Amino acid sequence: MSASADFDIAGLCAHPDDAELVMGGTLAAQAARGRRIALVDLTRGEAGSRGTPAIRETEAAEAARVLGVLHRESLSLPDGGLANTTEQKDPIVEAIRRLRPALVILPHWEQRHPDHRSASHLVYDAAFLAGLKNYKPALGAAFRPRKLLYALPVTDNAEITPSVVIDITSFWETKRKAIAAFGSQFKPGAGEAAPLPLDRFHAAVELHARRQGQRIGVAYGEGFVTKEPFSVDDLLTLTVSSF
C-alpha cells in the first residue's frame, strides 16, 4: 500500500501487532476524532514462531480497519535483526517524509525484546534525519514530526512511570478486537507447544490497561512517555486529582 499525504499521527513499531498492544486504544480514540492515522511496521514478523508474513499482513490490515487507521505498510526490515544502521534508517526516513505525520508514536527505549529497543532508536534517529534538508534528498523533501511520544511496553515486567495517560475506556473493546485479529499468534506453530491462550494474554493486557487507567481515575488507559516537558498555559485545565 502506498500513501503520500499529511497524517496527524503515525505509529512506527517493530512488528505487526505491536501497535495494537501498546497504542491501539489511543489510535482508535484519535481516529474517532477524525484524525488521519498511519501505521508503519518495520518488519513483516517473519522470525516469529507462529503465522507466516502473508498471514500476518492480512491480520494487520484487518486490525488497522478495526482501529480506523487509514494507511498501513511494512518496510520489510529484517525481523530479529533490527539494528541502528544507515541502511535500516533510510527506509524510515523515506516513510516519515512521505507520510509527514505531526506526531510519531514509537516504542519505549527500555524493553526486553531487542527489536523493540532497536526500533525505538531507529525511529528517533530517522525522525531527526528526516528533517535535514541536505540529508539524501532522493528520499523525499525534508520533514520532521513536531512531537515524539513513546509507548510503554505492555507485557514486560519493568515498571515505567508514564508522562501522560490516555483514557481508552470507551475504546477498550475496539483494542481487544484489533488484538484478536492476529489469530495466528494464538495458535501453536509446527512442533511447538500450545502458546499462551488468548484469554490469558488478554488478561495480562487488561491488567496493564487497568493499572494505567487507575493512574488517572478511569477504567482503562494507555501510558506514554515524552522526553520534553509539556507547556501548560492555564493551571486549572489540569484534570487529574492529586488525592
N, C-alpha and C positions, 0 to 999 in steps of 0.2 A: 504494500500500500504506500502511496506517495502523498505528500502534503506540502504545500507551500503557502503558509498563512501565519498571521499573528495569533498565537494562542495565549490564553490567560495563564494557564498552568500546564506544566509538563512534568510528569513523574518519570524519573530515569532510575531503573533498578537493574540488578544483575540478571534475574531470571524471570520467565513467565510465572506468575502467581505471587511474586514478591510484593508488587504494588498493592494487590488486593489485601494482603495480610497487614501491611503497615500503614496504608493510607486509603484503603478502599472506601471507608465511610466518609472520609473527608472529601474525596473526589466525587462521590455520589451527591453529597450535600452541595458542593460547589456547582456541579452540573445542574442540579435542580434550581440554582440561582441564575442559570443561563450562562455560566462561564464556559468558555471553549477550552477543552481539556485534551491533551495528548499524552499517550504513554509510549515510552521507548524502553524495550527490553534489550539489554546489552548483548545477551546470548540467547540461544534457542533452547537452552536447558538440555543439551544433548548428552551431557555427562551424568545426568540424573539416573537413578536406579529404576524409575518407573516411567512409562509412556515414551513415545517417540517424539522427535521435534515436530513432525507433521501433526500428530495428535495434540500436542501442547499448543501449537499455533491455532488450531481450531478452538481449543478450550479458551485460549487467551482472547480470541475475537469475541466469543460468547460472553466472557466475563466483562470485557470492555463495553459490550452492548448493555449488559445489566447495570453497569455503573453510570452509563450515559456519556462515556468517553467518545469523542468524535473521531479520534485517529489513534491507531496503534501500529507500531512497527518493531521489527527486531533488527539490530545491527549485525547479528551473526558473529559477534566476537567469541573467542574460544571459552566455552563453559569449563570451569575448573582451571582455567589458565589466564584469568584476567590479571593484567599487570599494568602498572603506570608507565607505559611506553608511548612514544610518539605515534607509532603505528596504530595503537589502540585509542589514543586520544583523538586523532584526527577525524574518524567517523563520527565521534560525539560532537566535535566542533561543528562539523557539517550539519548534523541534525539540529543543533541549537540555532545555528544561523538560519536554517531553512524554516524551522518552526517558530522562532522568535517568541519564546514564552516570557511573559513578565515575571513569573515565579517558577522556580525549579524546585521540586521536592526530590531529595536524594537520600540514600541510606545513611544512617549514622555511622561514623568512622570507627566506633568501638563495637566490633561484632565477632562472634565465634567463627562464622563462615568466612574463609579467606576471600572468596569472590565478593562478598558483601563489603568487606573492608576495602578491597581494591576498587570496587565500583564507586565508593564514596570519594576516594582520592581522584579517581579518573574523571568523574563528573565535575568535581570542583575545579580541577586544573583546566579541563576543556571549556568550562564556562568562562574562566578568566581569559584563556587564549582566544576564545571566540570573539571577544571584544577588541582585540588588537587589529587595527586597520591593516597593518602590513604583514600579519601572520597568514600566509598561504591564502591569498585572495581567491584562488581557484576553488576553495571550499565554500565560497559564498561571501556576501557582504558582511562586514564586521557587525556583531550584535552581542550584547552582554545582558543577561537577565538582571532585573532590578534587585531580586531577593532570592536567597537560597534558604530552604527550610529542610532540616534533617529529620527524617522519620525514625522513631525509636524502634528497635527490634522487638518482636512480639514474643518469640519462643526462647530467647536467650535468658540466662539466669541473672545477668547484670542488671542492676537497678540504676537507671539513668533518670535524673530529675528533668522533666520537660521544662522548656521555656514557655510553652503555650500548649493548651489542651483544647481540642476542637470537640464540641458536643456532637456526637454522631447518633444519639439515641433514636432519632426519627429515621435513621438510615442503617440501623443495625441489621435488620433482616436483609436489606439490599447487599450489605457487605457479606453476610453469610451466604447468600445465593451466589455472589460472584466467586467466593472461595470454592463453593461446591461445584462450580463449573469445571474445575480442574479434577474431574473424576478419576483420571488416570493415576493421580498421585496418591489415591487411597485404595489402590489395588496392588497386590503383590506382583513384582516382576518375575521373570523366569528364574527359577531356582532360589527365590527369595522368600523368607518367612513373611507372614502377613504384616503389613505396615501398621502404623498407628491408625486405629479406626477413626472414621470421620467424626463420630460423636465425641470421642475423647479429644481429638485435635481441636474441634470447635470449643470444647470446654476450656482448653488451655488458652485459646484466643479470646474467649469470653472473659476469662479471669483477668487477663491483661486489660481488656477494654473497660471492665468494671473498675479496676484499680485506677485507671486514668480518669474515668468519669467521676470517681469518688473525690478526686482532687479538686473538681470544680462544682461538685454538688449535683451531678446528673447521673443517669443510669449507665451510659456508655460514652467513652471518649477515646480519642487518639492523640498521643503526645508527640510533640516535635520540639527540636532544639534549634535555636538561632544563635549564631556566634556574635551577633551585634545586639545592643540594647534596643528596645522599642522606644519610639518617641510618643509621648502622651501629652496632649495639649490641655485636656480637662481631666483632673484627677477624679471627678465624680463619675466619669464613664467607666472606671474600674468596676467590674461586675461581680467578682468572686469575693465572698465574705472571708474575713480573716479569722472568724470564730465559728 
